[in-house]
């Protein structure tokens, strides 16, 4: 396998490290709702950073994210990053 294909993305490495730390910290307590916890922990800050980078241009931010603009708008409202009119 070429070296470029075997390397993990830095975001993946950070997520793996912190998720493992979270699970280790739980000890004998079984984890619950990990999927929702991880998504909500990542999605809101990602939207904030991308919106800043796109200078609050929703069409451009949607393009950066690979999302439909209406989907982005719905997520911005869901996370309180855009006031619904």
N, CA, C and O atoms as a DFTB+ gen file, in Angstrom:
340 C
 N C O
     1  1       0.851      -1.177       0.000
     2  2       0.000       0.000       0.000
     3  2       0.895       1.239       0.000
     4  3       1.833       1.315       0.793
     5  1       0.622       2.214      -0.879
     6  2       1.426       3.430      -0.884
     7  2       1.316       4.154       0.462
     8  3       0.273       4.121       1.116
     9  1       2.409       4.808       0.861
    10  2       2.434       5.470       2.162
    11  2       1.322       6.495       2.316
    12  3       0.759       6.634       3.402
    13  1       0.991       7.220       1.238
    14  2      -0.044       8.249       1.331
    15  2      -1.411       7.648       1.645
    16  3      -2.256       8.318       2.238
    17  1      -1.637       6.400       1.256
    18  2      -2.929       5.763       1.530
    19  2      -2.980       5.204       2.949
    20  3      -4.070       5.014       3.489
    21  1      -1.824       4.936       3.569
    22  2      -1.817       4.339       4.900
    23  2      -1.864       5.394       6.003
    24  3      -2.143       5.063       7.155
    25  1      -1.600       6.646       5.674
    26  2      -1.621       7.711       6.679
    27  2      -3.050       8.118       6.990
    28  3      -3.887       8.244       6.096
    29  1      -3.309       8.319       8.263
    30  2      -4.617       8.799       8.684
    31  2      -4.621      10.321       8.674
    32  3      -3.598      10.961       8.917
    33  1      -5.776      10.882       8.392
    34  2      -5.942      12.334       8.421
    35  2      -5.727      12.809       9.853
    36  3      -6.139      12.123      10.788
    37  1      -5.090      13.969      10.052
    38  2      -4.851      14.471      11.414
    39  2      -6.129      14.601      12.249
    40  3      -6.100      14.371      13.459
    41  1      -7.230      14.959      11.628
    42  2      -8.498      15.066      12.371
    43  2      -8.916      13.695      12.892
    44  3      -9.412      13.576      14.012
    45  1      -8.715      12.664      12.079
    46  2      -9.041      11.301      12.499
    47  2      -8.190      10.891      13.694
    48  3      -8.693      10.294      14.645
    49  1      -6.913      11.210      13.643
    50  2      -6.014      10.857      14.748
    51  2      -6.431      11.536      16.050
    52  3      -6.438      10.909      17.109
    53  1      -6.776      12.810      15.968
    54  2      -7.210      13.550      17.165
    55  2      -8.500      12.949      17.713
    56  3      -8.631      12.751      18.921
    57  1      -9.443      12.662      16.834
    58  2     -10.713      12.081      17.269
    59  2     -10.488      10.730      17.939
    60  3     -11.035      10.461      19.009
    61  1      -9.682       9.882      17.305
    62  2      -9.408       8.560      17.885
    63  2      -8.781       8.677      19.270
    64  3      -9.175       7.976      20.202
    65  1      -7.797       9.575      19.395
    66  2      -7.109       9.750      20.670
    67  2      -8.070      10.199      21.768
    68  3      -8.065       9.647      22.868
    69  1      -8.887      11.195      21.467
    70  2      -9.783      11.736      22.488
    71  2     -10.955      10.811      22.790
    72  3     -11.411      10.740      23.932
    73  1     -11.436      10.118      21.799
    74  2     -12.518       9.161      22.042
    75  2     -12.013       8.005      22.903
    76  3     -12.714       7.546      23.805
    77  1     -10.798       7.538      22.623
    78  2     -10.233       6.475      23.453
    79  2     -10.027       6.950      24.883
    80  3     -10.281       6.205      25.829
    81  1      -9.566       8.192      25.046
    82  2      -9.381       8.754      26.394
    83  2     -10.725       8.820      27.120
    84  3     -10.811       8.487      28.302
    85  1     -11.772       9.249      26.414
    86  2     -13.118       9.311      27.003
    87  2     -13.550       7.933      27.479
    88  3     -14.041       7.781      28.598
    89  1     -13.367       6.925      26.623
    90  2     -13.768       5.559      26.987
    91  2     -12.933       5.037      28.154
    92  3     -13.464       4.384      29.053
    93  1     -11.640       5.319      28.147
    94  2     -10.779       4.900      29.252
    95  2     -11.209       5.554      30.563
    96  3     -11.212       4.910      31.612
    97  1     -11.573       6.842      30.498
    98  2     -11.994       7.566      31.696
    99  2     -13.289       7.016      32.289
   100  3     -13.529       7.130      33.491
   101  1     -14.121       6.419      31.432
   102  2     -15.370       5.838      31.925
   103  2     -15.123       4.612      32.801
   104  3     -15.939       4.281      33.661
   105  1     -14.014       3.954      32.580
   106  2     -13.714       2.751      33.361
   107  2     -14.749       1.677      33.107
   108  3     -14.954       1.246      31.972
   109  1     -15.405       1.245      34.185
   110  2     -16.399       0.173      34.093
   111  2     -17.788       0.665      33.707
   112  3     -18.702      -0.139      33.529
   113  1     -17.953       1.975      33.578
   114  2     -19.258       2.530      33.212
   115  2     -19.440       2.367      31.700
   116  3     -18.598       2.826      30.928
   117  1     -20.530       1.720      31.267
   118  2     -20.726       1.546      29.825
   119  2     -21.065       2.878      29.149
   120  3     -21.868       3.651      29.671
   121  1     -20.469       3.142      28.013
   122  2     -20.770       4.392      27.305
   123  2     -22.185       4.373      26.736
   124  3     -22.718       3.313      26.407
   125  1     -22.782       5.547      26.624
   126  2     -24.107       5.657      26.020
   127  2     -24.129       6.861      25.085
   128  3     -23.440       7.855      25.314
   129  1     -24.917       6.757      24.046
   130  2     -25.125       7.853      23.083
   131  2     -23.826       8.443      22.539
   132  3     -23.741       9.649      22.309
   133  1     -22.820       7.603      22.334
   134  2     -21.525       8.083      21.865
   135  2     -21.650       8.725      20.484
   136  3     -21.035       9.759      20.221
   137  1     -22.430       8.125      19.616
   138  2     -22.590       8.648      18.250
   139  2     -23.093      10.089      18.274
   140  3     -22.495      10.972      17.658
   141  1     -24.188      10.321      18.982
   142  2     -24.760      11.670      19.064
   143  2     -23.807      12.639      19.756
   144  3     -23.691      13.795      19.348
   145  1     -23.128      12.174      20.796
   146  2     -22.194      13.023      21.525
   147  2     -21.057      13.484      20.606
   148  3     -20.710      14.665      20.579
   149  1     -20.489      12.546      19.860
   150  2     -19.371      12.887      18.973
   151  2     -19.838      13.831      17.867
   152  3     -19.177      14.829      17.582
   153  1     -20.970      13.518      17.247
   154  2     -21.452      14.380      16.166
   155  2     -21.721      15.794      16.651
   156  3     -21.316      16.757      16.000
   157  1     -22.392      15.934      17.773
   158  2     -22.706      17.280      18.253
   159  2     -21.454      18.004      18.731
   160  3     -21.379      19.230      18.646
   161  1     -20.474      17.262      19.229
   162  2     -19.224      17.876      19.673
   163  2     -18.403      18.391      18.509
   164  3     -17.650      19.353      18.659
   165  1     -18.535      17.772      17.371
   166  2     -17.741      18.134      16.200
   167  2     -18.489      19.085      15.271
   168  3     -17.903      20.020      14.727
   169  1     -19.771      18.842      15.096
   170  2     -20.528      19.571      14.072
   171  2     -20.628      21.076      14.340
   172  3     -20.391      21.878      13.437
   173  1     -20.971      21.463      15.558
   174  2     -21.144      22.890      15.837
   175  2     -19.848      23.676      15.648
   176  3     -19.856      24.680      14.936
   177  1     -18.723      23.255      16.261
   178  2     -17.497      24.019      16.036
   179  2     -17.056      24.005      14.568
   180  3     -16.486      24.985      14.088
   181  1     -17.309      22.920      13.862
   182  2     -16.971      22.870      12.443
   183  2     -17.769      23.917      11.678
   184  3     -17.217      24.628      10.839
   185  1     -19.054      24.016      11.961
   186  2     -19.896      25.012      11.295
   187  2     -19.437      26.425      11.628
   188  3     -19.405      27.290      10.753
   189  1     -19.080      26.664      12.893
   190  2     -18.611      27.995      13.291
   191  2     -17.344      28.384      12.535
   192  3     -17.236      29.503      12.033
   193  1     -16.397      27.470      12.456
   194  2     -15.127      27.759      11.784
   195  2     -15.339      27.980      10.291
   196  3     -14.790      28.919       9.714
   197  1     -16.131      27.118       9.670
   198  2     -16.370      27.240       8.226
   199  2     -17.132      28.523       7.913
   200  3     -16.833      29.191       6.923
   201  1     -18.110      28.875       8.741
   202  2     -18.852      30.114       8.500
   203  2     -17.935      31.331       8.627
   204  3     -18.044      32.272       7.841
   205  1     -17.032      31.318       9.610
   206  2     -16.060      32.417       9.722
   207  2     -15.171      32.464       8.486
   208  3     -14.920      33.533       7.930
   209  1     -14.696      31.296       8.062
   210  2     -13.807      31.225       6.897
   211  2     -14.519      31.718       5.634
   212  3     -13.903      32.338       4.767
   213  1     -15.807      31.439       5.541
   214  2     -16.606      31.873       4.384
   215  2     -17.185      33.268       4.597
   216  3     -17.996      33.731       3.795
   217  1     -16.776      33.937       5.669
   218  2     -17.256      35.278       6.006
   219  2     -18.784      35.342       6.023
   220  3     -19.397      36.267       5.490
   221  1     -19.375      34.328       6.651
   222  2     -20.833      34.200       6.828
   223  2     -21.605      34.063       5.514
   224  3     -22.817      34.274       5.486
   225  1     -20.926      33.720       4.447
   226  2     -21.586      33.462       3.167
   227  2     -22.051      32.005       3.172
   228  3     -21.242      31.087       3.033
   229  1     -23.366      31.803       3.333
   230  2     -23.907      30.458       3.457
   231  2     -23.693      29.613       2.201
   232  3     -23.423      28.416       2.294
   233  1     -23.814      30.229       1.038
   234  2     -23.614      29.471      -0.205
   235  2     -22.183      28.963      -0.300
   236  3     -21.949      27.815      -0.676
   237  1     -21.239      29.812       0.036
   238  2     -19.835      29.425      -0.009
   239  2     -19.529      28.377       1.061
   240  3     -18.828      27.401       0.795
   241  1     -20.050      28.579       2.255
   242  2     -19.843      27.610       3.336
   243  2     -20.432      26.252       2.961
   244  3     -19.815      25.216       3.211
   245  1     -21.613      26.253       2.367
   246  2     -22.235      24.996       1.939
   247  2     -21.353      24.301       0.908
   248  3     -21.213      23.078       0.926
   249  1     -20.767      25.078       0.019
   250  2     -19.865      24.510      -0.990
   251  2     -18.638      23.899      -0.321
   252  3     -18.233      22.788      -0.664
   253  1     -18.045      24.614       0.629
   254  2     -16.887      24.091       1.358
   255  2     -17.210      22.773       2.045
   256  3     -16.396      21.849       2.056
   257  1     -18.410      22.695       2.618
   258  2     -18.815      21.524       3.391
   259  2     -19.349      20.384       2.529
   260  3     -19.466      19.249       2.992
   261  1     -19.668      20.689       1.286
   262  2     -20.265      19.669       0.431
   263  2     -21.714      19.405       0.795
   264  3     -22.219      18.293       0.639
   265  1     -22.378      20.455       1.286
   266  2     -23.780      20.351       1.690
   267  2     -24.651      21.216       0.795
   268  3     -24.182      22.166       0.169
   269  1     -25.908      20.870       0.749
   270  2     -26.904      21.730       0.128
   271  2     -27.059      22.962       1.024
   272  3     -27.002      22.838       2.248
   273  1     -27.252      24.132       0.444
   274  2     -27.369      25.365       1.231
   275  2     -28.522      25.284       2.228
   276  3     -28.396      25.760       3.356
   277  1     -29.647      24.685       1.827
   278  2     -30.784      24.549       2.747
   279  2     -30.441      23.644       3.927
   280  3     -30.885      23.891       5.048
   281  1     -29.655      22.602       3.681
   282  2     -29.225      21.717       4.767
   283  2     -28.329      22.476       5.732
   284  3     -28.471      22.352       6.949
   285  1     -27.405      23.263       5.188
   286  2     -26.533      24.073       6.038
   287  2     -27.361      25.036       6.878
   288  3     -27.139      25.163       8.082
   289  1     -28.306      25.708       6.253
   290  2     -29.151      26.668       6.966
   291  2     -29.898      25.991       8.122
   292  3     -29.989      26.542       9.219
   293  1     -30.422      24.806       7.867
   294  2     -31.142      24.045       8.897
   295  2     -30.210      23.730      10.070
   296  3     -30.606      23.847      11.229
   297  1     -28.978      23.334       9.767
   298  2     -28.021      23.015      10.822
   299  2     -27.596      24.266      11.592
   300  3     -27.412      24.209      12.808
   301  1     -27.442      25.377      10.905
   302  2     -27.085      26.625      11.584
   303  2     -28.184      27.028      12.571
   304  3     -27.895      27.466      13.684
   305  1     -29.433      26.876      12.157
   306  2     -30.555      27.185      13.045
   307  2     -30.587      26.202      14.215
   308  3     -30.797      26.598      15.362
   309  1     -30.374      24.913      13.915
   310  2     -30.398      23.863      14.950
   311  2     -29.378      24.152      16.054
   312  3     -29.661      23.925      17.230
   313  1     -28.219      24.640      15.693
   314  2     -27.163      24.906      16.666
   315  2     -27.175      26.341      17.196
   316  3     -26.267      26.740      17.926
   317  1     -28.179      27.102      16.838
   318  2     -28.283      28.469      17.322
   319  2     -27.257      29.400      16.722
   320  3     -26.901      30.415      17.321
   321  1     -26.780      29.055      15.542
   322  2     -25.783      29.873      14.861
   323  2     -26.414      30.824      13.844
   324  3     -25.732      31.644      13.229
   325  1     -27.711      30.697      13.686
   326  2     -28.450      31.558      12.768
   327  2     -29.842      31.703      13.329
   328  3     -30.490      30.711      13.664
   329  1     -30.300      32.912      13.432
   330  2     -31.643      33.160      13.940
   331  2     -32.634      32.927      12.817
   332  3     -32.536      33.538      11.753
   333  1     -33.596      32.034      13.061
   334  2     -34.614      31.729      12.068
   335  2     -35.546      32.915      11.888
   336  3     -35.983      33.525      12.865
   337  1     -35.850      33.239      10.641
   338  2     -36.741      34.379      10.367
   339  2     -38.100      33.886       9.985
   340  3     -38.995      34.688       9.716
